[in-house]
């Protein structure tokens, strides 16, 4: 029962975070770097986050170490594509990609409820 409540709260937090990113971060970035470049930057951010997730296992690298790798890689990719963003905008792109990845993981995980017999 407690696990169900925790899972429901976790889903609510993910939904709220996604809503906030969609409501505030995306429009800000569109106004700042343009819609087409934002789509390209978001795609590059997702690739960088997935790269770090695959190459740097949580067992061997902390979250901050993986984020540092993503910041370096994404910064390089964005420069190569001629997309200039601030550190704050870079962080927003990374956080949005991580939230998207985590939401996708949550959606794919089957619920493991056990049926209790009386």
C-alpha positions as CSV (number, residue, x, y, z in Angstrom):
1,X,0.0,0.0,0.0
2,X,2.8,2.4,0.9
3,X,4.6,1.5,-2.3
4,X,1.5,2.4,-4.4
5,X,1.3,5.8,-2.7
6,X,5.0,6.5,-3.3
7,X,4.6,5.5,-7.0
8,X,1.6,7.8,-7.4
9,X,3.5,10.7,-5.8
10,X,6.5,10.0,-8.0
11,X,4.3,10.0,-11.1
12,X,2.7,13.3,-10.0
13,X,6.1,14.9,-9.4
14,X,7.3,13.8,-12.9
15,X,4.1,15.1,-14.5
16,X,4.5,18.5,-12.7
17,X,8.1,18.8,-13.7
18,X,7.3,18.0,-17.3
19,X,4.5,20.6,-17.2
20,X,6.8,23.2,-15.8
21,X,9.4,22.5,-18.3
22,X,6.9,22.6,-21.1
23,X,5.2,25.7,-19.8
24,X,8.2,27.9,-19.0
25,X,11.5,26.5,-20.3
26,X,10.5,25.6,-23.8
27,X,8.9,29.0,-24.7
28,X,11.9,30.8,-23.3
29,X,14.3,28.7,-25.3
30,X,12.2,29.1,-28.5
31,X,12.3,32.9,-28.1
32,X,16.0,32.8,-27.4
33,X,17.3,30.4,-30.1
34,X,14.4,29.8,-32.5
35,X,12.1,26.8,-33.0
36,X,14.2,24.9,-35.5
37,X,17.4,25.3,-33.6
38,X,15.6,24.4,-30.3
39,X,14.4,21.1,-31.9
40,X,18.0,20.4,-33.0
41,X,19.4,21.3,-29.6
42,X,16.8,19.2,-27.8
43,X,17.6,16.2,-30.0
44,X,21.3,16.6,-29.3
45,X,20.6,16.9,-25.6
46,X,18.7,13.7,-25.6
47,X,21.5,11.9,-27.4
48,X,24.1,13.2,-25.0
49,X,22.0,12.2,-22.0
50,X,21.4,8.7,-23.5
51,X,25.1,8.4,-24.2
52,X,26.0,9.2,-20.6
53,X,23.3,6.8,-19.3
54,X,24.7,4.0,-21.4
55,X,28.4,4.6,-21.0
56,X,28.6,5.8,-17.4
57,X,26.6,3.4,-15.2
58,X,25.2,4.7,-12.0
59,X,27.2,2.0,-10.2
60,X,30.5,3.6,-11.4
61,X,29.7,7.3,-11.9
62,X,27.7,9.7,-9.7
63,X,24.9,11.7,-11.2
64,X,27.1,14.8,-11.1
65,X,29.9,13.0,-12.9
66,X,27.5,11.9,-15.6
67,X,26.0,15.4,-15.9
68,X,29.5,16.9,-16.3
69,X,30.1,14.5,-19.2
70,X,26.8,15.6,-20.8
71,X,27.6,19.3,-20.3
72,X,30.9,18.9,-22.0
73,X,29.6,16.7,-24.8
74,X,26.4,18.7,-25.5
75,X,28.4,22.0,-25.4
76,X,30.7,20.6,-28.1
77,X,27.8,19.3,-30.2
78,X,26.0,22.6,-30.0
79,X,29.1,24.6,-31.0
80,X,29.6,22.3,-33.9
81,X,26.1,23.0,-35.1
82,X,26.4,26.7,-34.6
83,X,24.0,26.9,-31.7
84,X,25.0,29.3,-29.0
85,X,23.4,28.9,-25.6
86,X,24.2,30.1,-22.1
87,X,25.1,27.8,-19.2
88,X,21.6,28.2,-17.8
89,X,20.0,27.3,-21.2
90,X,22.4,24.3,-21.5
91,X,21.3,23.2,-18.1
92,X,17.6,23.5,-19.0
93,X,18.1,21.4,-22.2
94,X,19.8,18.7,-20.1
95,X,17.2,18.7,-17.4
96,X,14.4,18.5,-20.0
97,X,16.2,15.5,-21.7
98,X,16.7,13.7,-18.4
99,X,13.0,14.2,-17.4
100,X,11.9,12.9,-20.8
101,X,14.2,9.9,-20.5
102,X,13.0,9.2,-16.9
103,X,9.3,9.6,-17.9
104,X,9.8,7.1,-20.8
105,X,11.5,4.6,-18.4
106,X,8.5,5.0,-16.0
107,X,6.0,4.4,-18.8
108,X,7.8,1.3,-19.9
109,X,8.1,-0.4,-16.5
110,X,5.2,-2.7,-15.8
111,X,3.5,-2.4,-12.5
112,X,4.4,-5.2,-10.3
113,X,1.5,-5.5,-8.0
114,X,0.9,-8.7,-6.1
115,X,-2.5,-10.0,-5.6
116,X,-3.2,-10.9,-2.0
117,X,-5.5,-13.8,-1.2
118,X,-7.7,-13.7,1.8
